[in-house]
Amino acid sequence: MVQTIQAVFDGKVLRPEDPLTLEPNARVRITIETLESREEKATSFLDIARSLNLEGPPDWATNVDAYLHGR
């Protein structure tokens, strides 16, 4: 039987993410392949703002109060 599982190494042992369908004391062969971290890199506000491709008047930054509050 061949199974592909994902596990986390805690510094001492590998901990499977899901239960294994193995009998106690079963002998197995393990091949280790490291995976990219599942944790997503935090996206900065500036990256999000740039991705929106917003368009506005050229003096937007200078006169933001006028555009937001009608001053």
N, C-alpha and C positions, 0 to 999 in steps of 0.2 A: 504494500500500500504506500502511496506517495501522498503527502500532504504538504501544502505550502501554508505557513502560518506567519504571523507577525508577532514579535515579542519585544520587550523592553529590557535592556540590560541595566540593572540597578547598581552596578559596581561590583557585584559578587555573583549573581545568578541571572539567567535569562528568565523573564516572566512572560509567558504567553498572554496575548491580549484576549484570547478566547479559549474555552476548554478544549483539551485534546482528546481525541478518541483513541487512546492507547491503554493497554493493560498495564497495571503496575509492574515495574521492573522490566518493561519491554526495552530491548536494545534498539537504538536508532542511529542513523548517520545524520549529522547536522552540517549543513553548509551555511556559512554566515555571509550575508550580503547587507551592507548598511543602506538604509533608506534616508531620503531627505526628511528633515523634521516636518511633522504635520502642522506645527505651529506656524501660523501665517505671520509674516513680517508686518509689523504695525505700519499702516500707511499714514503718512503725515498729512496734515490739513492742506499744506501747500501742494502736495502731489494730487490730492483730490480736486482742489480748486483748478489746477492746471488741466486736469483731465476733463473738466466740464466744458472747456472751450467757450467760455462766456464771451460775449461781445458787448461792448458798451461805448459810450462817448470817450474820446481820448483823455478828457480831464476827470474821469471817474474818481481816481484815487485822490486827486487834489480837492475836489468838490463833493466828496461823499455825503456830507451833511445836507447839502442842497438837494441832492438826488434822493436821499432817504427821508428828509423831513420837510422838503419844499422851501428851504430857506434861501 
